[in-house]
């Protein structure tokens, strides 16, 4: 149920973020988990595995990225094993991912660098790797190293701006604003929770506002139609 404009004009939206995230965690139980977190739960939680999987996931749905990553890891899970594969063999293994050849070449470069010197849990070092941007670096730091970092993808960007929790035009600006507001203890889990929440409840088109567990905390910015 959408709040009326009259109610909105006088309502003061509050963001008890810990309570909101608890409600969201309960609401997303029936849905698939965010891909990198799912991999970590199955033991694929090293810096190298997470970096490679995040590379595979770029512009690729989680539903594809997860089995593709597992297919590649059956062949190689470490830099040294990955180096035994040719770029073409890596590309063939991740063929269902977008830009498979380009990603394969970059994975090979990352494997070569990692074989010479183990990856460091450092944002600047990770973003120096080919194809690794702030989102992947932060996700990997959080999942593989337990370092508080926020991975802002399209879902985190859309949901937090729809709430009115932040007001930003790009994921990069959303990241800056969330870092200023969100307690560090929630930095890692916000991506874990808002990815399935954004995919299945607070969707891009026709969000399911009538069943949303945090509707009372949402300004519904940009929402014109909903279920």
Secondary structure, 3 states (H helix, E strand, C coil): CCCCHHHHHHCCCCCCHHHHHHHHHHHCCCCCCCHHHHHHHCCCCCHHHHHHHHHHHCCCCHHHHHHHHHHHHHHCCCHHHHHCCCHHHHHHHCCCCCCHHHHHHHHHHHHHHHHHCCCCCCHHHHHCCCCCCHHHHHHHHHHHHCCCCCCCCHHHHHHHHHHCCCCCCCHHHHHHHHHHHCCHHHCCHHHHHHHHHHHHCCCCCCECHHHCCCHHHCCCCCCCCEC
